């Protein structure tokens, strides 16, 4: 006999991170994790190094300087911001605070896996709504709400599909949900989507306090994935509740310093956005010309689909060329991060064959 796990734990498949190495390849092209090909701001790296000299001291538990920097950058109130160990820690604490056995956590089909992982971990029931054309359907989400629904998660743009819904759809979703249901908008890729029809959702947080939370991250555009920094925008009362269940010291001192410096380096941000604006459409266009189905993307990756088991042969061909991408078997596809020019061209050359 051994202690039994909590309900829901056995429903969680172990999350397997993307490969980082290839046999016989010294420096493979890492296009599996949606990391920034330009890397972090040199200012952020230097700030982290400087802060490392004081790692014998506990970090600021309330991340005050970082909250102020985020608020200044986005035009928000710092008392409405809470930081965490990447977005995944914030997803986890939202589930732990607002859901449990007997509750339902709702999300579109093909959603970011962390939503269902942490919902199952707290014993809640995961409910998925229809996602025609691999895109969230707001009306289907609203129709799927029951008396047991506590949280609704939607990533916009979505990972792993890259698809997104416009500001009008998000406004309709907010208006259509009961007041007792909390909507969590994961806008991790917001910086890459410059379409005027897109909205990360921050105005809904202030218009409907306690009902809407927006998640953001420093892992993608700011290229600080290895330092694990995420943040959320919520009303102070919600943040007070979340603080009861979160880590006491959620973000290390070097991470806090790096994030503040990264926000300040607007030139590096501009270059990173422009790189993605150039190469994501090019990658999608060239793969489409090769007869490959590519889903429309608002992020820093594309989802290329291959009928049946075709994705396996496509992945093998890329690995043979020293390129690691992320296989998404339920979508019969490969999620391919936008890389440097040479990497993008290698992808197209390999798959065009």
GISULDA-V682966 format. One record per run of one state. SS is the DSSP state (@ for helix, = for strand, . for the rest). FROM is the first residue (numbers start at 1). TO is the last residue. Records with the same first field share a line. If there is no record, write none. Layout:
SS: FROM-TO  FROM-TO
//
This chain:
.: 1-8  12-21  23-24  26-28  31-41  55-63  75-77  85-85  99-103  109-112  122-124  130-131  135-137  144-148  156-166  177-181  187-189  193-201  208-211  218-224  228-229  234-235  246-252  265-265  290-292  295-300  306-309  321-322  325-325  332-332  338-340  353-353
@: 9-11  42-54  64-74  78-80  86-98  113-121  132-134  138-143  167-176  190-192  202-207  225-227  236-245  253-264  266-289  310-320  329-331  341-352
=: 22-22  25-25  29-30  81-84  104-108  125-129  149-155  182-186  212-217  230-233  293-294  301-305  323-324  326-328  333-337
//
